[in-house]
Amino acid sequence: MKKIALSAFLLVLPMAALAQAPAAPAKGDPAAGKAKAVAICSGCHGIPGTKTAYPEVYNVPKIGGQNADYLAAALRAYRSGDRYNQTMKGLASALSEKEVADIAAYYGQK
Amino acid sequence: MKIKSSLILLSVLSLSLPLTAQAAGNAAEGAKLSETCKACHGEGGAKPIQPDYPVLAGQHADYLVAALNQYKSGKRKNASMNGFAAALKPQDIQNLAAYFASQPSDLKVKY
């Protein structure tokens, strides 16, 4: 009986660990991300007061100091269509996974 | 005649004003609603409990309004946020956005 309980416990343990595991951290290279960011992101996100255009007008979000993993998730969501913005969909779709991680790491630097 | 057309012009201009002006959010009212948000986004929206959740503190209010509206309409998809946003009235969204925009954080425009 003890043995069964123990094996059940051992079986559940790794599952629990899996459920608790936080989202995989973005392991981007901020220096590589900077070059890419200056080339494609800064024109809007690097200039105070830049607004979106059609169909809604609002300030583009501040992304400096934002959580890197969130920024990477946002770029992937634009790519998959879970988030929609025509400009961002085009830009995000052109990025490799490494570039996503690098750009996220650059803006995520605190 | 000149006066009449100026009057018409003036009334047309004033009609178009509410379309561009943001309905002002009330940060104090937003603070009361923010208890739900705090559970994940942290105190003042500045300390999210997960690295893939965004900092809301110090973000542009009009961007936060747009984000909540997109979650509410389903245009932006997130299982948790779609549910929360669906329950918010337009004025609640304005108030929450005003509150989070007013909170201190490290968010900045970075070139």
Backbone of each chain as ProteinMPNN parsed JSONL, in Angstrom:
{"seq_chain_A": "MKKIALSAFLLVLPMAALAQAPAAPAKGDPAAGKAKAVAICSGCHGIPGTKTAYPEVYNVPKIGGQNADYLAAALRAYRSGDRYNQTMKGLASALSEKEVADIAAYYGQK", "coords_chain_A": {"N_chain_A": [[0.834, -1.198, 0.0], [1.859, 1.194, 0.895], [3.824, 1.4, -0.946], [2.423, 1.745, -3.334], [1.197, 4.184, -2.903], [3.423, 5.758, -2.743], [4.511, 5.5, -5.328], [2.479, 6.658, -6.764], [2.655, 9.229, -5.828], [5.172, 9.928, -6.752], [4.652, 9.901, -9.41], [2.899, 11.979, -9.774], [4.34, 14.141, -8.996], [6.282, 15.196, -11.012], [4.38, 16.135, -12.816], [3.069, 18.106, -11.432], [5.128, 19.863, -11.132], [5.482, 20.612, -13.727], [3.093, 21.956, -14.244], [3.425, 24.122, -12.636], [5.527, 25.416, -13.721], [6.889, 28.44, -14.871], [6.275, 30.559, -17.755], [8.501, 29.977, -20.431], [11.491, 31.748, -20.193], [12.405, 34.568, -22.215], [15.273, 34.36, -24.096], [16.856, 36.427, -25.254], [19.218, 38.407, -27.157], [20.143, 41.438, -26.206], [21.825, 43.321, -27.451], [21.985, 42.587, -30.142], [19.314, 42.836, -30.613], [18.962, 45.559, -30.411], [20.016, 46.723, -32.751], [18.237, 45.772, -34.653], [15.857, 46.786, -33.648], [16.224, 49.561, -33.787], [16.22, 49.79, -36.49], [13.638, 48.907, -37.313], [11.593, 49.367, -35.358], [11.832, 51.767, -33.964], [10.998, 54.006, -35.402], [8.32, 54.383, -34.882], [7.814, 53.498, -32.149], [9.878, 54.706, -30.845], [9.623, 57.38, -30.859], [8.323, 60.029, -29.145], [4.836, 60.598, -28.793], [3.929, 59.43, -31.112], [1.285, 58.173, -33.041], [-1.176, 55.613, -33.775], [-2.768, 54.912, -36.933], [-5.247, 54.304, -39.099], [-7.65, 51.721, -38.143], [-8.28, 52.972, -35.79], [-7.295, 55.667, -33.718], [-4.663, 56.101, -31.606], [-2.145, 56.548, -29.044], [0.87, 54.863, -29.769], [1.958, 52.041, -27.889], [4.1, 52.457, -24.982], [7.081, 50.77, -24.945], [9.577, 50.492, -23.889], [11.242, 49.186, -21.126], [9.231, 47.428, -20.618], [7.987, 44.113, -19.79], [10.069, 41.593, -21.065], [9.279, 39.013, -21.886], [6.575, 39.365, -22.241], [6.571, 41.158, -24.376], [7.65, 39.571, -26.399], [5.641, 37.66, -26.553], [3.571, 39.279, -27.448], [4.456, 40.009, -29.998], [4.395, 37.517, -31.22], [1.68, 37.042, -31.071], [0.654, 38.973, -32.777], [1.588, 37.953, -35.11], [0.234, 35.51, -35.264], [-2.359, 36.322, -35.391], [-3.887, 36.584, -33.14], [-3.746, 39.031, -32.05], [-4.593, 42.092, -33.525], [-3.248, 44.349, -35.737], [-2.569, 46.101, -38.504], [-0.065, 47.131, -39.322], [1.649, 46.094, -37.359], [1.255, 43.377, -37.723], [2.395, 42.899, -40.211], [5.083, 43.631, -39.713], [5.811, 41.931, -37.579], [5.466, 39.448, -38.724], [7.585, 39.235, -40.388], [9.712, 38.668, -38.836], [12.228, 36.515, -37.437], [12.216, 33.851, -34.97], [14.406, 34.215, -33.318], [14.973, 36.9, -33.726], [12.671, 38.048, -32.661], [12.996, 37.37, -29.95], [15.391, 38.74, -29.423], [14.751, 41.468, -29.899], [12.748, 41.79, -28.002], [14.262, 41.409, -25.713], [15.918, 43.637, -25.836], [14.152, 45.908, -25.567], [13.094, 45.186, -23.15], [15.007, 45.579, -21.24], [15.711, 46.782, -18.042]], "CA_chain_A": [[0.0, 0.0, 0.0], [2.778, 2.322, 0.994], [4.56, 1.462, -2.21], [1.534, 2.295, -4.357], [1.038, 5.607, -2.599], [4.694, 6.415, -3.079], [4.668, 5.62, -6.782], [1.493, 7.642, -7.222], [3.218, 10.53, -5.484], [6.292, 10.186, -7.664], [4.09, 10.12, -10.733], [2.223, 13.285, -9.777], [5.335, 15.186, -8.74], [6.743, 15.941, -12.201], [3.255, 16.819, -13.455], [2.831, 19.333, -10.671], [6.237, 20.765, -11.444], [5.208, 21.131, -15.066], [1.993, 22.912, -14.163], [3.901, 25.316, -11.929], [6.629, 26.049, -14.451], [6.527, 29.696, -15.512], [6.53, 30.614, -19.19], [9.929, 29.956, -20.721], [11.991, 33.113, -20.319], [12.991, 34.916, -23.498], [16.723, 34.454, -23.925], [17.309, 37.215, -26.377], [20.459, 39.161, -27.063], [19.711, 42.837, -26.336], [22.677, 44.091, -28.374], [21.495, 42.268, -31.49], [17.957, 43.384, -30.687], [19.014, 47.017, -30.582], [20.223, 47.043, -34.167], [16.99, 45.457, -35.33], [14.832, 47.688, -33.127], [16.45, 50.891, -34.342], [15.865, 49.735, -37.902], [12.226, 48.718, -37.645], [10.6, 49.711, -34.33], [12.016, 53.102, -33.403], [10.275, 55.016, -36.166], [7.055, 54.641, -34.177], [7.875, 53.326, -30.691], [10.979, 55.474, -30.279], [9.367, 58.813, -30.991], [7.186, 60.395, -28.291], [3.666, 61.191, -29.429], [3.523, 58.723, -32.327], [-0.023, 57.534, -32.907], [-1.611, 54.7, -34.823], [-3.641, 55.596, -37.875], [-6.491, 53.603, -39.337], [-8.954, 52.379, -38.069], [-8.407, 53.7, -34.538], [-6.131, 56.508, -33.462], [-4.227, 56.192, -30.203], [-0.689, 56.517, -28.91], [1.467, 53.528, -29.779], [2.354, 51.809, -26.494], [5.49, 52.557, -24.528], [7.573, 49.397, -24.78], [10.83, 50.521, -23.129], [11.036, 48.796, -19.733], [8.147, 46.443, -20.523], [8.495, 42.743, -19.613], [10.541, 41.038, -22.327], [8.462, 37.858, -22.295], [5.296, 39.898, -22.742], [6.799, 41.737, -25.709], [7.809, 38.45, -27.334], [4.303, 37.071, -26.721], [2.783, 40.22, -28.252], [4.888, 39.884, -31.396], [3.879, 36.239, -31.744], [0.215, 37.166, -31.199], [0.399, 39.726, -34.013], [1.89, 37.034, -36.202], [-0.792, 34.457, -35.343], [-3.682, 36.901, -35.577], [-4.565, 36.767, -31.854], [-3.82, 40.493, -31.929], [-4.603, 42.616, -34.876], [-2.875, 45.692, -36.16], [-2.019, 45.801, -39.823], [1.371, 47.433, -39.343], [2.369, 45.145, -36.507], [1.187, 42.032, -38.308], [3.4, 42.849, -41.266], [6.434, 43.671, -39.158], [6.068, 40.738, -36.757], [5.526, 38.268, -39.591], [8.88, 39.205, -41.067], [10.778, 38.401, -37.866], [12.514, 35.146, -37.016], [12.048, 33.676, -33.527], [15.562, 34.811, -32.644], [14.811, 38.356, -33.768], [11.618, 38.361, -31.682], [13.604, 37.292, -28.619], [16.409, 39.793, -29.301], [14.071, 42.762, -29.794], [12.075, 41.788, -26.698], [15.304, 41.574, -24.689], [16.399, 45.031, -25.899], [13.18, 46.817, -24.942], [12.795, 44.74, -21.795], [16.064, 45.955, -20.292], [15.181, 47.735, -17.055]], "C_chain_A": [[0.868, 1.245, 0.0], [3.484, 2.551, -0.343], [3.721, 2.122, -3.317], [1.379, 3.807, -4.164], [2.287, 6.368, -3.019], [4.847, 6.573, -4.59], [3.668, 6.619, -7.35], [2.038, 9.049, -6.997], [4.328, 10.918, -6.474], [5.803, 10.498, -9.072], [3.533, 11.529, -10.854], [3.249, 14.416, -9.69], [5.79, 15.935, -9.994], [5.615, 16.686, -12.903], [2.988, 18.149, -12.77], [3.904, 20.362, -11.009], [6.01, 21.413, -12.811], [4.152, 22.223, -15.02], [2.46, 24.219, -13.543], [4.93, 26.098, -12.736], [6.18, 27.35, -15.107], [6.836, 29.642, -17.007], [8.033, 30.683, -19.424], [10.435, 31.381, -20.916], [12.596, 33.364, -21.699], [14.493, 35.068, -23.29], [17.294, 35.221, -25.111], [18.613, 37.931, -26.092], [20.118, 40.636, -27.293], [20.552, 43.658, -27.315], [22.251, 43.844, -29.821], [20.106, 42.856, -31.69], [17.967, 44.867, -30.952], [19.129, 47.397, -32.056], [18.925, 46.85, -34.951], [15.905, 46.472, -34.923], [14.969, 49.086, -33.727], [16.013, 50.917, -35.805], [14.36, 49.667, -38.133], [11.206, 49.181, -36.612], [10.623, 51.183, -33.964], [11.254, 54.192, -34.125], [8.929, 55.348, -35.544], [7.236, 54.598, -32.664], [8.978, 54.153, -30.048], [10.748, 56.97, -30.308], [8.129, 59.2, -30.189], [6.045, 61.005, -29.106], [3.221, 60.495, -30.705], [2.203, 58.0, -32.089], [-0.262, 56.551, -34.049], [-2.474, 55.5, -35.793], [-4.961, 54.841, -37.962], [-6.53, 52.246, -38.629], [-9.166, 53.158, -36.772], [-7.146, 54.509, -34.333], [-5.843, 56.552, -31.963], [-2.71, 56.138, -30.178], [-0.183, 55.08, -29.014], [2.009, 53.284, -28.365], [3.829, 52.075, -26.233], [5.969, 51.126, -24.335], [8.931, 49.344, -24.077], [10.529, 50.169, -21.68], [9.885, 47.823, -19.539], [8.758, 45.053, -20.316], [8.848, 42.13, -20.967], [9.663, 39.88, -22.806], [7.107, 38.302, -22.828], [5.477, 40.445, -24.16], [6.947, 40.633, -26.76], [6.441, 37.816, -27.61], [3.431, 37.968, -27.61], [3.155, 40.096, -29.724], [4.354, 38.594, -32.013], [2.372, 36.314, -31.951], [-0.162, 37.978, -32.444], [0.581, 38.802, -35.212], [0.758, 36.019, -36.385], [-2.18, 35.007, -35.61], [-4.47, 37.028, -34.281], [-4.654, 38.243, -31.483], [-3.835, 41.028, -33.331], [-4.245, 44.093, -34.971], [-2.106, 45.451, -37.446], [-0.507, 46.003, -39.884], [2.144, 46.379, -38.56], [2.332, 43.729, -37.07], [2.274, 41.87, -39.372], [4.805, 42.773, -40.706], [6.761, 42.387, -38.398], [6.222, 39.494, -37.629], [6.879, 38.122, -40.258], [10.021, 38.827, -40.127], [10.964, 36.913, -37.609], [12.281, 35.068, -35.506], [13.208, 34.313, -32.758], [15.428, 36.325, -32.612], [13.74, 38.819, -32.791], [12.226, 38.409, -30.28], [14.613, 38.425, -28.402], [15.762, 41.167, -29.102], [13.387, 42.887, -28.423], [13.092, 42.029, -25.583], [15.812, 43.017, -24.66], [15.426, 45.981, -25.206], [12.905, 46.457, -23.487], [13.864, 45.085, -20.772], [15.53, 47.004, -19.344], [16.175, 48.862, -16.824]], "O_chain_A": [[0.659, 2.194, -0.757], [3.705, 3.675, -0.796], [4.214, 2.925, -4.11], [1.424, 4.588, -5.115], [2.216, 7.466, -3.572], [5.255, 7.627, -5.078], [3.97, 7.338, -8.302], [1.906, 9.933, -7.843], [4.409, 12.049, -6.952], [6.432, 11.244, -9.821], [3.672, 12.186, -11.886], [3.05, 15.5, -10.238], [5.701, 17.162, -10.048], [5.84, 17.732, -13.512], [2.722, 19.166, -13.411], [3.633, 21.554, -11.151], [6.302, 22.591, -13.02], [4.284, 23.267, -15.658], [1.957, 25.292, -13.879], [5.177, 27.277, -12.481], [5.185, 27.358, -15.831], [7.578, 28.771, -17.461], [8.75, 31.371, -18.697], [9.876, 32.138, -21.71], [13.224, 32.478, -22.279], [14.934, 35.813, -22.415], [18.116, 34.704, -25.867], [19.05, 38.044, -24.947], [19.839, 41.046, -28.419], [20.043, 44.589, -27.939], [22.167, 44.776, -30.621], [19.759, 43.314, -32.779], [17.087, 45.387, -31.638], [18.424, 48.284, -32.539], [18.57, 47.665, -35.802], [15.14, 46.948, -35.762], [13.984, 49.711, -34.12], [15.504, 51.925, -36.297], [13.853, 50.304, -39.056], [10.042, 49.372, -36.963], [9.584, 51.783, -33.689], [10.897, 55.202, -33.518], [8.45, 56.475, -35.665], [6.862, 55.541, -31.967], [9.01, 54.289, -28.825], [11.582, 57.741, -29.834], [7.021, 58.763, -30.5], [6.271, 61.825, -29.996], [2.244, 60.914, -31.325], [2.022, 57.314, -31.084], [0.346, 56.634, -35.116], [-2.862, 56.631, -35.503], [-5.701, 54.762, -36.981], [-5.466, 51.636, -38.518], [-10.125, 53.922, -36.66], [-6.057, 54.09, -34.726], [-6.675, 56.985, -31.166], [-2.069, 55.739, -31.151], [-0.757, 54.177, -28.405], [2.471, 54.221, -27.713], [4.678, 51.944, -27.114], [5.324, 50.349, -23.63], [9.39, 48.263, -23.707], [9.657, 50.782, -21.063], [9.592, 47.432, -18.409], [9.928, 44.841, -20.636], [8.04, 42.142, -21.895], [9.345, 39.784, -23.991], [6.56, 37.695, -23.748], [4.638, 40.221, -25.032], [6.432, 40.751, -27.871], [6.123, 37.478, -28.75], [2.65, 37.474, -28.423], [2.284, 40.079, -30.594], [3.92, 38.572, -33.165], [1.841, 35.724, -32.891], [-1.174, 37.701, -33.087], [-0.167, 38.861, -36.188], [0.37, 35.705, -37.51], [-3.081, 34.267, -36.007], [-5.598, 37.521, -34.295], [-5.518, 38.653, -30.708], [-3.175, 40.495, -34.223], [-4.875, 44.952, -34.354], [-1.129, 44.704, -37.478], [0.229, 45.172, -40.416], [3.151, 45.845, -39.027], [3.287, 42.969, -36.905], [2.97, 40.856, -39.429], [5.621, 41.965, -41.149], [7.846, 41.824, -38.55], [7.007, 38.599, -37.316], [7.276, 37.024, -40.647], [11.163, 38.68, -40.562], [10.001, 36.148, -37.567], [12.161, 36.096, -34.84], [13.014, 34.879, -31.682], [15.728, 36.962, -31.602], [13.884, 39.867, -32.161], [12.005, 39.355, -29.524], [14.676, 39.001, -27.316], [16.181, 41.934, -28.235], [13.438, 43.934, -27.777], [12.821, 42.76, -24.63], [16.103, 43.556, -23.592], [15.831, 46.772, -24.354], [12.529, 47.315, -22.688], [13.658, 44.905, -19.572], [14.96, 48.006, -19.777], [15.912, 49.764, -16.029]]}, "seq_chain_B": "MKIKSSLILLSVLSLSLPLTAQAAGNAAEGAKLSETCKACHGEGGAKPIQPDYPVLAGQHADYLVAALNQYKSGKRKNASMNGFAAALKPQDIQNLAAYFASQPSDLKVKY", "coords_chain_B": {"N_chain_B": [[-24.995, 87.683, -44.385], [-22.404, 86.725, -44.417], [-22.055, 86.388, -41.729], [-23.919, 84.449, -41.206], [-22.899, 82.191, -42.568], [-20.572, 81.844, -41.167], [-21.559, 81.129, -38.743], [-22.743, 78.72, -39.335], [-20.49, 77.271, -40.03], [-19.19, 77.291, -37.583], [-20.948, 75.806, -35.989], [-20.813, 73.361, -37.211], [-18.155, 72.744, -36.779], [-18.109, 72.534, -33.98], [-19.693, 70.363, -33.622], [-18.095, 68.332, -34.541], [-16.188, 68.143, -32.639], [-16.651, 66.45, -30.241], [-16.135, 63.983, -31.338], [-13.427, 63.693, -31.665], [-12.341, 64.262, -29.195], [-11.207, 62.649, -26.216], [-13.266, 60.81, -24.074], [-13.099, 61.741, -20.816], [-11.273, 59.896, -18.431], [-11.698, 58.876, -15.041], [-9.392, 58.718, -12.664], [-9.518, 58.08, -9.922], [-11.898, 56.713, -9.678], [-11.271, 54.611, -11.33], [-9.277, 53.368, -9.832], [-10.746, 52.097, -7.865], [-11.909, 50.075, -9.304], [-9.768, 48.57, -9.959], [-8.936, 46.456, -8.402], [-9.407, 43.819, -9.249], [-7.637, 43.623, -11.362], [-5.203, 43.845, -10.161], [-4.525, 41.359, -9.084], [-3.178, 39.935, -11.052], [-1.63, 41.848, -12.515], [-0.316, 43.222, -10.57], [0.417, 45.601, -7.877], [-0.875, 48.728, -8.593], [-0.554, 48.065, -11.205], [2.044, 47.758, -11.807], [3.712, 45.672, -11.205], [3.681, 42.867, -12.551], [2.646, 39.446, -12.018], [3.651, 37.443, -13.565], [6.221, 36.915, -15.995], [5.373, 37.17, -18.602], [3.213, 38.806, -18.588], [1.896, 42.069, -19.082], [3.303, 45.22, -17.902], [1.261, 47.745, -16.732], [1.223, 50.171, -15.528], [1.862, 53.581, -16.0], [1.536, 53.453, -18.701], [0.318, 54.673, -21.895], [-2.843, 56.201, -21.647], [-4.785, 56.191, -23.7], [-3.972, 54.082, -25.279], [-4.347, 51.938, -23.525], [-7.115, 52.027, -23.29], [-7.831, 51.362, -25.91], [-6.782, 48.762, -25.994], [-8.337, 47.4, -24.048], [-10.859, 47.714, -25.19], [-10.475, 46.211, -27.49], [-10.086, 43.695, -26.396], [-12.591, 43.367, -25.301], [-14.224, 43.318, -27.539], [-13.306, 41.074, -28.712], [-11.464, 41.148, -30.638], [-8.854, 41.217, -29.937], [-7.25, 38.486, -28.598], [-7.382, 36.74, -25.584], [-7.706, 34.461, -23.111], [-8.238, 35.088, -20.356], [-8.396, 37.929, -20.303], [-10.387, 38.545, -22.189], [-12.711, 37.776, -20.902], [-12.721, 39.409, -18.56], [-12.773, 42.013, -19.683], [-15.138, 42.004, -21.062], [-17.024, 42.438, -19.155], [-16.837, 45.082, -18.554], [-18.024, 48.448, -18.592], [-18.134, 51.144, -21.024], [-17.358, 53.574, -19.714], [-16.091, 52.545, -17.446], [-13.832, 51.441, -18.582], [-12.512, 53.73, -19.522], [-11.981, 54.895, -17.026], [-10.348, 52.987, -15.711], [-8.156, 52.985, -17.438], [-7.258, 55.614, -17.132], [-6.48, 55.501, -14.479], [-4.367, 53.51, -14.424], [-2.558, 54.678, -16.199], [-1.72, 56.78, -14.701], [-0.094, 55.765, -12.771], [3.145, 55.133, -11.259], [6.013, 53.801, -13.022], [8.604, 51.889, -14.752], [8.202, 52.127, -17.411], [8.847, 53.436, -20.624], [9.324, 55.61, -23.483], [11.457, 54.321, -25.707], [14.233, 54.649, -27.741]], "CA_chain_B": [[-24.679, 86.446, -45.103], [-21.112, 86.243, -43.932], [-22.26, 85.944, -40.35], [-24.669, 83.198, -41.23], [-22.038, 81.059, -42.937], [-19.621, 81.593, -40.078], [-22.306, 80.416, -37.704], [-22.879, 77.326, -39.788], [-19.16, 76.675, -39.919], [-18.915, 77.123, -36.159], [-21.736, 74.71, -35.429], [-20.283, 72.121, -37.775], [-16.894, 72.485, -36.079], [-18.354, 72.104, -32.608], [-20.254, 69.012, -33.703], [-17.034, 67.356, -34.783], [-15.294, 68.087, -31.476], [-16.765, 65.266, -29.375], [-15.642, 62.796, -32.029], [-11.982, 63.558, -31.512], [-11.95, 64.364, -27.796], [-11.342, 61.434, -25.419], [-14.093, 60.922, -22.878], [-12.086, 61.727, -19.768], [-11.375, 58.871, -17.408], [-11.517, 59.323, -13.671], [-8.416, 57.787, -12.099], [-9.948, 57.629, -8.596], [-12.915, 55.678, -9.916], [-10.55, 53.477, -11.901], [-8.563, 52.695, -8.745], [-11.703, 51.209, -7.187], [-12.159, 48.913, -10.172], [-8.509, 47.911, -10.319], [-8.641, 45.335, -7.505], [-9.39, 42.598, -10.054], [-6.448, 43.643, -12.23], [-4.044, 43.746, -9.286], [-4.195, 39.954, -8.842], [-2.177, 39.507, -12.041], [-0.74, 42.926, -12.97], [0.397, 43.769, -9.421], [0.009, 46.886, -7.304], [-0.806, 49.832, -9.55], [-0.254, 47.554, -12.551], [3.484, 47.959, -12.028], [4.501, 44.467, -10.893], [2.953, 41.665, -12.955], [3.099, 38.238, -11.319], [4.288, 36.559, -14.552], [7.029, 37.741, -16.913], [4.725, 37.405, -19.904], [2.095, 39.734, -18.414], [2.44, 43.419, -19.241], [3.226, 46.34, -16.965], [0.238, 48.7, -17.189], [1.502, 51.461, -14.896], [2.601, 54.539, -16.808], [1.252, 53.265, -20.131], [-0.591, 55.688, -22.43], [-4.242, 55.888, -21.337], [-5.587, 55.863, -24.892], [-3.603, 52.725, -25.713], [-5.018, 50.988, -22.624], [-8.527, 52.027, -23.69], [-7.926, 50.59, -27.153], [-6.528, 47.35, -25.685], [-9.515, 46.843, -23.365], [-11.945, 47.634, -26.177], [-10.19, 45.094, -28.392], [-10.366, 42.465, -25.646], [-14.048, 43.305, -25.126], [-14.846, 42.952, -28.816], [-12.765, 39.785, -29.145], [-10.485, 41.373, -31.702], [-7.609, 40.762, -29.325], [-7.65, 37.264, -27.916], [-6.704, 36.243, -24.399], [-8.799, 33.82, -22.369], [-8.581, 35.823, -19.138], [-8.749, 39.331, -20.559], [-11.663, 38.649, -22.905], [-13.765, 37.686, -19.899], [-12.741, 40.613, -17.706], [-13.135, 43.208, -20.442], [-16.548, 41.906, -21.475], [-17.87, 42.916, -18.057], [-16.603, 46.511, -18.313], [-18.766, 49.455, -19.357], [-17.187, 52.086, -21.646], [-16.791, 54.51, -18.739], [-15.158, 51.771, -16.6], [-12.594, 51.304, -19.362], [-11.853, 55.04, -19.453], [-11.507, 55.124, -15.66], [-9.215, 52.09, -15.459], [-7.026, 53.46, -18.241], [-6.747, 56.836, -16.487], [-5.801, 55.099, -13.242], [-3.083, 52.856, -14.683], [-1.653, 55.636, -16.837], [-1.234, 57.725, -13.684], [0.751, 55.068, -11.803], [4.578, 55.157, -11.602], [6.674, 52.561, -13.462], [9.8, 52.12, -15.573], [7.851, 52.18, -18.837], [9.261, 54.669, -21.275], [9.551, 55.589, -24.918], [12.892, 54.039, -25.844], [14.586, 54.622, -29.159]], "C_chain_B": [[-23.371, 85.83, -44.599], [-21.247, 85.676, -42.508], [-22.94, 84.576, -40.32], [-23.758, 82.001, -41.556], [-21.007, 80.777, -41.854], [-20.307, 80.796, -38.969], [-22.453, 78.942, -38.069], [-21.561, 76.592, -39.616], [-18.845, 76.34, -38.448], [-19.675, 75.928, -35.585], [-21.253, 73.367, -35.968], [-18.996, 71.734, -37.045], [-17.152, 71.946, -34.677], [-18.961, 70.702, -32.579], [-19.158, 67.964, -33.828], [-16.123, 67.21, -33.565], [-15.436, 66.82, -30.632], [-16.242, 64.001, -30.033], [-14.157, 62.599, -31.799], [-11.562, 63.579, -30.044], [-12.157, 63.022, -27.094], [-12.298, 61.705, -24.275], [-13.137, 60.753, -21.708], [-12.336, 60.599, -18.781], [-11.115, 59.472, -16.048], [-10.637, 58.296, -12.952], [-8.865, 57.24, -10.742], [-11.012, 56.537, -8.717], [-12.26, 54.412, -10.468], [-9.831, 52.671, -10.825], [-9.483, 51.699, -8.047], [-11.942, 49.933, -7.991], [-10.927, 48.041, -10.341], [-8.156, 46.72, -9.433], [-8.511, 44.023, -8.284], [-8.081, 42.498, -10.837], [-5.18, 43.339, -11.437], [-3.584, 42.3, -9.107], [-3.141, 39.447, -9.827], [-1.161, 40.597, -12.394], [0.003, 43.615, -11.825], [-0.128, 45.127, -8.989], [0.19, 48.009, -8.34], [-0.52, 49.38, -10.982], [1.227, 47.611, -12.874], [4.309, 46.696, -11.833], [3.722, 43.204, -11.257], [3.538, 40.42, -12.305], [3.794, 37.257, -12.267], [5.069, 37.428, -15.531], [6.374, 37.975, -18.272], [3.427, 38.19, -19.768], [2.649, 41.156, -18.504], [2.336, 44.31, -18.0], [2.199, 47.31, -17.54], [0.529, 50.103, -16.677], [2.298, 52.354, -15.842], [2.395, 54.381, -18.305], [0.315, 54.384, -20.599], [-2.043, 55.266, -22.174], [-5.011, 55.479, -22.59], [-5.225, 54.502, -25.486], [-4.309, 51.683, -24.843], [-6.506, 50.887, -22.945], [-8.706, 51.148, -24.937], [-7.746, 49.097, -26.874], [-7.756, 46.713, -25.036], [-10.699, 46.718, -24.325], [-11.738, 46.453, -27.12], [-10.404, 43.749, -27.7], [-11.88, 42.268, -25.541], [-14.726, 42.832, -26.41], [-14.377, 41.58, -29.31], [-11.736, 39.905, -30.257], [-9.082, 40.988, -31.228], [-7.968, 39.592, -28.431], [-6.753, 36.905, -26.745], [-7.807, 35.729, -23.488], [-9.218, 34.62, -21.144], [-9.125, 37.205, -19.461], [-10.063, 39.479, -21.331], [-12.818, 38.624, -21.909], [-13.879, 38.934, -19.049], [-13.268, 41.823, -18.479], [-14.609, 43.193, -20.838], [-17.466, 42.509, -20.411], [-17.756, 44.427, -17.849], [-17.478, 47.396, -19.203], [-17.758, 50.435, -19.954], [-16.557, 53.063, -20.644], [-15.823, 53.809, -17.783], [-13.801, 51.684, -17.293], [-11.811, 52.619, -19.335], [-11.237, 55.259, -18.069], [-10.296, 54.253, -15.323], [-7.971, 52.579, -16.204], [-6.403, 54.7, -17.607], [-5.965, 56.48, -15.229], [-4.426, 54.499, -13.534], [-2.078, 53.809, -15.337], [-1.014, 56.567, -15.802], [-0.26, 57.078, -12.694], [2.224, 55.059, -12.233], [5.109, 53.791, -12.049], [7.912, 52.924, -14.267], [9.465, 52.194, -17.057], [8.272, 53.51, -19.434], [9.303, 54.495, -22.797], [11.051, 55.421, -25.094], [13.223, 53.933, -27.327], [15.349, 53.367, -29.495]], "O_chain_B": [[-23.252, 84.623, -44.39], [-20.653, 84.659, -42.148], [-22.593, 83.69, -39.539], [-23.832, 80.951, -40.917], [-20.611, 79.631, -41.64], [-19.713, 79.914, -38.35], [-22.309, 78.052, -37.231], [-21.511, 75.461, -39.13], [-18.319, 75.275, -38.124], [-19.133, 75.144, -34.806], [-21.281, 72.36, -35.262], [-18.769, 70.565, -36.733], [-16.487, 71.008, -34.238], [-18.763, 69.95, -31.625], [-19.27, 66.858, -33.297], [-15.364, 66.245, -33.476], [-14.431, 66.174, -30.334], [-15.933, 63.034, -29.337], [-13.678, 61.466, -31.745], [-10.547, 62.985, -29.681], [-13.15, 62.336, -27.336], [-12.167, 62.711, -23.578], [-12.443, 59.741, -21.612], [-13.467, 60.375, -18.348], [-10.394, 60.462, -15.92], [-11.06, 57.175, -12.668], [-8.626, 56.071, -10.437], [-11.019, 55.568, -7.958], [-12.643, 53.294, -10.121], [-9.778, 51.443, -10.891], [-9.063, 50.602, -7.681], [-12.15, 48.857, -7.43], [-11.022, 46.907, -10.811], [-7.164, 46.039, -9.694], [-7.619, 43.218, -8.015], [-7.496, 41.421, -10.956], [-4.242, 42.701, -11.916], [-2.386, 42.042, -8.99], [-2.304, 38.619, -9.468], [0.026, 40.312, -12.555], [0.847, 44.481, -12.059], [-0.99, 45.721, -9.637], [1.278, 48.2, -8.883], [-0.274, 50.204, -11.863], [1.631, 47.527, -14.034], [5.468, 46.64, -12.243], [3.165, 42.543, -10.381], [4.743, 40.33, -12.068], [4.462, 36.331, -11.807], [4.646, 38.536, -15.862], [6.774, 38.876, -19.009], [2.628, 38.244, -20.703], [3.761, 41.414, -18.045], [1.428, 44.178, -17.179], [2.269, 47.657, -18.719], [0.143, 51.096, -17.293], [3.296, 51.921, -16.417], [3.011, 55.096, -19.095], [-0.399, 54.974, -19.788], [-2.427, 54.128, -22.445], [-5.799, 54.534, -22.555], [-6.058, 53.849, -26.114], [-4.806, 50.676, -25.346], [-7.09, 49.805, -22.883], [-9.606, 50.311, -25.003], [-8.457, 48.265, -27.437], [-8.171, 45.62, -25.423], [-11.446, 45.741, -24.279], [-12.693, 45.777, -27.504], [-10.845, 42.784, -28.325], [-12.384, 41.153, -25.673], [-15.676, 42.049, -26.374], [-14.978, 40.999, -30.214], [-11.208, 38.909, -30.751], [-8.25, 40.507, -31.997], [-8.876, 39.685, -27.605], [-5.536, 36.782, -26.885], [-8.727, 36.465, -23.134], [-10.41, 34.815, -20.908], [-10.176, 37.604, -18.961], [-10.779, 40.46, -21.131], [-13.789, 39.366, -22.057], [-14.972, 39.46, -18.835], [-14.112, 42.566, -17.978], [-15.246, 44.242, -20.936], [-18.541, 43.023, -20.72], [-18.501, 44.994, -17.051], [-17.65, 47.135, -20.393], [-16.642, 50.55, -19.449], [-15.362, 53.346, -20.719], [-14.839, 54.411, -17.354], [-12.757, 51.836, -16.66], [-10.594, 52.619, -19.146], [-10.113, 55.748, -17.953], [-9.332, 54.728, -14.722], [-6.87, 52.581, -15.654], [-5.18, 54.829, -17.547], [-4.925, 57.073, -14.942], [-3.428, 54.931, -12.957], [-0.882, 53.745, -15.052], [0.089, 57.075, -16.004], [0.332, 57.772, -11.867], [2.522, 54.986, -13.425], [4.704, 52.756, -11.519], [8.233, 54.099, -14.445], [10.372, 52.314, -17.881], [8.083, 54.569, -18.835], [9.314, 53.378, -23.314], [11.829, 56.28, -24.678], [12.561, 53.209, -28.071], [15.732, 53.168, -30.647]]}, "name": "protein", "num_of_chains": 2, "seq": "MKKIALSAFLLVLPMAALAQAPAAPAKGDPAAGKAKAVAICSGCHGIPGTKTAYPEVYNVPKIGGQNADYLAAALRAYRSGDRYNQTMKGLASALSEKEVADIAAYYGQKMKIKSSLILLSVLSLSLPLTAQAAGNAAEGAKLSETCKACHGEGGAKPIQPDYPVLAGQHADYLVAALNQYKSGKRKNASMNGFAAALKPQDIQNLAAYFASQPSDLKVKY"}
